[in-house]
Amino acid sequence: MGCFSCFGSSKKVVKTEVTGQTHSANVTPENACENTNLGGPRASDRAAGEKSPAKAFSYRELCIATGSFAEANLIGEGGFGKVFKGRLETGEVVAVKQLNHEGLQGSQEFLIEVLMLSLLHHPNLVSLKGYCTDGDEKILVYEYLPQGSLEDHLYDLGPDKAPLDWNTRIKIAVDAARGLKYLHCSVNPPVILRDLKPANILLDNQFNAKLSDFGLAKLGPVGDNTHVSTRVMGTYGYCAPEYAMSGKLTVKSDVFSFGVVLLELITGRKAIDTTRVRAEQNLVDWCRPFLNDRRKFGQLADPALQGRYSSRCLQHAVAIAGMCLYEQPNFRPLISDVLVALEYLASQPYNPEASGSGSRIRPRPSPSHRERGRY
């Protein structure tokens, strides 16, 4: 499969406890922040990431912001609830996630997401503006990212929406890797995201990517511990095999999920697609024979790219994905090494003029899909 030196310089499973701590029913976001054992970023990362703490909004404030949660402001929906576009009294545009009272995300997951995003700040993590716990409401308020999720730009594209070009795909991969590196390497103890997938990678107007949805996040092993044990959760098609079989969780579990996302960026295929023939429904299983033969790497390229990419960079990207997808976690690289390799690829952008392949495909947001991101 090669090594990094060659580069030169969906269905959800039920959720469970996230930090390993047991929270009583009367725990609130305010006292949770006081009681948590989550260490913050190391000093070298603190200055760039510090932001104002999340605000406790009243239900009335959010009703005003969203027009009483009007359907006209609905921008996303899932098992967790609905996401609305809103405007605060300050004029700031936000995304407001109103959780179903009996939805997939329970009180504990809500608490953990508030806790994690209140303490962790990075340019490649979505920013939490605040929350609301009035009565039995569980509402999260995030920064608004107008291009929605990566999922919106990879699959089921309408005729008025161009596919992502190669350079943008690599840029998104780099941003996602930077977010994961922060969680794995700059936070003490490390944070394992556990639910990395295109629906949880959000995009701004410049296609800068930010990781979202921390309801399943869990603190990683510390000291002499090699893993943490927990119930298996996440999204089918993205879970690392050793985690799915034993519940043993490490940062390498996130690396596997990242490898799946990178394959999706390369191929334009979904991790699980039941509309395809049986042999091609699971992306990782379908790709295995190609990943084991470098001569076949080119066959994995998304046809929508129409050949507008560097064959050399494509081969390197496939090699990176293949290493992330090793079945043995010890053979997978650290996300910091993955990031170095991807940043090298990003430093070698595809130039259609130099390649004589015509003009580059540029992403054009579709008015009907651009705001359908999931938070």
N, C-alpha and C positions, 0 to 999 in steps of 0.2 A: 504493500500500500504506500510505501515511501515514508519519509519523515520530514519534519519541518525545516531541517537544514537545507532542503532543496530550494527554499524560497529566498535564500540570501538574507541581506540585512532586512362527530364527534359526540362521543357520549361521555357523560360525567359519572364518576364513581362517587359514592357517598363520602362526605368529608368527616374529619375527626379532629382531635386536638392538634394544635399547630406549633405551639412553643414547648410542649411537654409539661406545661403547668396546668393545674386544675383551677378553673375560675368559677366562683360562685355566681349565682344568678344576678346578684346586685352589683357586680363589677361594672364600672363605667369606663369610657375612654380616658377620663381624667385620672382616676386612681389607678388604672392599669398602667399608665405611663410611669407612675411613681413606683409601682411594685415590680415592673418587669426586670428580668436579668439580662436583657439584650444590651450588649455594649454598643456604643456608637462607632462611627467611623474613626479610623486611626487619625492621629493629629495631622498627618500630611494631606488627608482628604477632607478635613473638616471645614476649612476656610471656604473652599469653592462650593460646598454643598449646603451651607447653613441657610435656613429660610425661617420665616415666621411660623409659629406653631399653628396647627389646625384650629379653626374657629368652631365653636359650638353654635350652630344656627338654630333659630326657632322654626317650627313647622310653618308658621305664618310667613316668615321671610322667604322660605323656599316656594311657598304657594305663589307669592307675588312674583318671584323670579321666573317661574315656569308657567305663569298664567293658569294657576291651579292645576298643574300637571296636564295641560291640554294636549290632546292627541296631535295637534298641529306641531307641537314641539318635541314629539317623540322621535328619537334618533337611534334607538337600539332596544332590543328586547331579548330576553333569554329566560332560562329556568330560575335565575336569581331575582328577576324583576324587570323593571323598565328603566331606560336611560332617557332623560329629557335635556334638551338644550335650554339654558336659562340665562338670565341677565341679572346680576346682583345690583343693589342700590348704588354701588360704586361705578356701575357701568361695565364691570368685567363680565365677559361671557364665560359660562362654566357648563360642565356636564353634571347633571344631578341624577344619581342612581338611587331609585326607590326600590328597596328590596321587598319581595313578596313576604307577607307575614308567615306563610308556610312554604316558602321557596327553598331552593337548594342551599342557599347561604344562610346559616343559622346565626344566633346571637354570638357564638364564640368566634366564628369566622369573621363576622362583622367587626368584632372587637379587635381581632388580630390585624385586620387590614388597616383599621384606624391607627393601631399601635405601630405597625411596621412603617407605614407611610408618614407618620408623624415624626419618627426618629431617623428615617433614612432619606437622604436627599442627594440626588445626582442628576445631571442633565439628561441621562437616559432612563430615568424612572419617572413615571407620571406623578405629578404633584397633587397632593391632597389639600384642598382648600379648607375643608371642614366637614362636619357631620351633623346629624340631627337625631336625637333619641327621645323626642317628645312623645309621651304616651307609649304606644307599642310600635311607633315608627322606627325604622332603621334606614337612614338615608345618608349617602356619601356624596360629597361635592368635590369634583376634580377640575383641574384645568381642562379647558376645551381644546381638543385636537381636531381640526376641521377635516383632515383627510381620512378620518375613521381608522380602521384597522388594516393591517397587512392583508388579512383574509379578503377584504373588499377589493384589493388590487391584484389578486392572484387568480381568483376563480370566478367563473360564471360572469365574465365581463360582457357588458352590453355593447351594441354596435358603436356607441358614441364614446367608448372608453378604451384607450390604447393600453396595451400591456406595459408593465414596468420594463424599462430598458436595463441592460446588463449592469451599467455603472450604478444605477439606483439600487438594484438588488444587492450588490456588494456593499454599498453604503449602509443599507438597512441591516445587513448581517453584521457589519462592524459596530454599528450603534447598539444592537442587541447584545453583542459580545462585551461591549464596554459596560453595559448595565449589569450583566452577569458577573463580570470581573469585580465590579464594585461590591456586589453582594457576597461573593466568595472570598475575595482577597483583602478588602478594605474594611469590612465590618467584623467585629470580634464579639462573640463567636460568629462564624459565617452564617449567612442566610441562604437556605435552599428554596428556590421559588416553587418547584414541584408542578407547575402548570404552564410551562412555556409552550406557546403555540401561536400561530399567526393571528388568531382572534384577540390575543392578549398583547400584541405589539401594535402600538398606536402611532400615528403619523401626523406631523404638522404640515403646513403648506410647503415647506422645503423638503419634505420627506425625511426629516429627522425622526428617528424611531425612539420610542420610549416603552419600557416594560410596564405592564399594568396587571391588576388582579392579584393581590397578595393574600387573599383569603385562605389559601392553602400553604402559605410559606411556613417554613419550620427552621428552627435553629439547628445548625450543623453540629457535628461532634467536636468535642473539646478535649484537651489533655491527651491521654493515651488511647482514648476511644477512637475506633476506626469508622464507626457509623452510628446512626441513631435508628432505633427500631420503632416503627409506627404502622398503622393500617395503610394499606395501599390505596392511594387516591391519585387523582389527576384526570387526564383525558386519554381514552383508548387510542393507541397508535403513537403516543409520545412517551409512554413510561419505559424506563430502562428495564431490561429483562430481569436482572437480579433483584431489583426493587419490586417488580410485579410478582416474583415468585416467593420472596422471603420477607419483604417489608423492610429490608436493610437499606437505609437511605444515606447517600453521601453527595458531595458536590458533583461527583461524576455522573449522578443521575440526571442533573440539569444539563451536563455536557451531552449526554445521549439525546435529550429532548432538543437541544440546540442543533445537533446533527440532523435530526428529522426536519426541523425548520429550514436548515440550509439546503437539504435535498428538495424541499418544496420550492424554494427560491430558484434552484437550478432547473428543476423539471417542470414547474408549473402544475404539478399534480398534488392532490390532497393526500394527507397521511393515511386516511381511510376513505375509500370511495367505493361504495357498494353498487354504483351504477356501472362499474367496469366488470370485465370478465373476472372470474374468481381468482385466477393467478395474478391479477394486477390490482386487486382491491387493497392490499396492504403495501404501502409504498416501500417500506424498508425491505420487506421480503422480496418484492419484485426487483428491487435494485441490487440485491446481494450479488447475483452473477456478474453484473456490470462492474460493481465495486471491486471485484476480485480480478479483473482483467483491464489493465490500463488502456488497452487497445479499444475497449468498448465505452470508455468514458464519454466520448462525443455523442453516443446514442442517447444519453440522459438529458441533453439540452432541451429546454422548452421550445417546441416548434414555433411558438408565438414570437420568439426572439428573431426568427427568420435569418439565423446565421450571423446576427450582428453582435459578435463577441469575439474575444481572442481565444483561439483554441488552446493556447498554452495556459491562459488564466482559467479557462473552464476546467482543464485537467487538474490544475492545482486546487480549485474549489471542490471538485469531486473528491480528491484525495483527502482534503480536510474533513469533509462530511464523513467519508469512510472511516477515518480514525476516530471520530466522535462516536461512531456507531459500533465500535468493537463490542462484542458480547461480554468480554471480560473487562470490568471497570478499570482494573489496574493498567490496562493497555491504552485506555483513552487518555488524551492529553488534558492538561489543566486548561481552563478557559483562558488563562493569561497567555498560554502558548498559542491557542487558537486565534486569539486577538492579534498577536504579532503576525501570524501568517496572513490573516485577512487584511490587516492594515497594509501589508506588502502588496497584496492584490489591488487594494484601493489606490495605491500609489502608481499603479500601471493601468490607468483607465483605458477603456476601449475607445479608439479614435477612428470613426468610420471613414474619414477622409484619407487617413494614412493606410487604412485597410482596403480602400477602394470598394467599399460595400454599400455606398449610398449614404443617405442621411440617417442619423440616429433616431430611434423611436423614443419619443419623449412621453412621460406619463401625463395624461390629460384627465383630471378629475371629472367624473360624471355627476351632473347635478342630482341625479336620482339615487346615487349610491354614496356620494362623498361623505355624508354624515352618518353612515350606518355603522360606525365603530362600536365595539363593545368595551365596556369599562368594568 
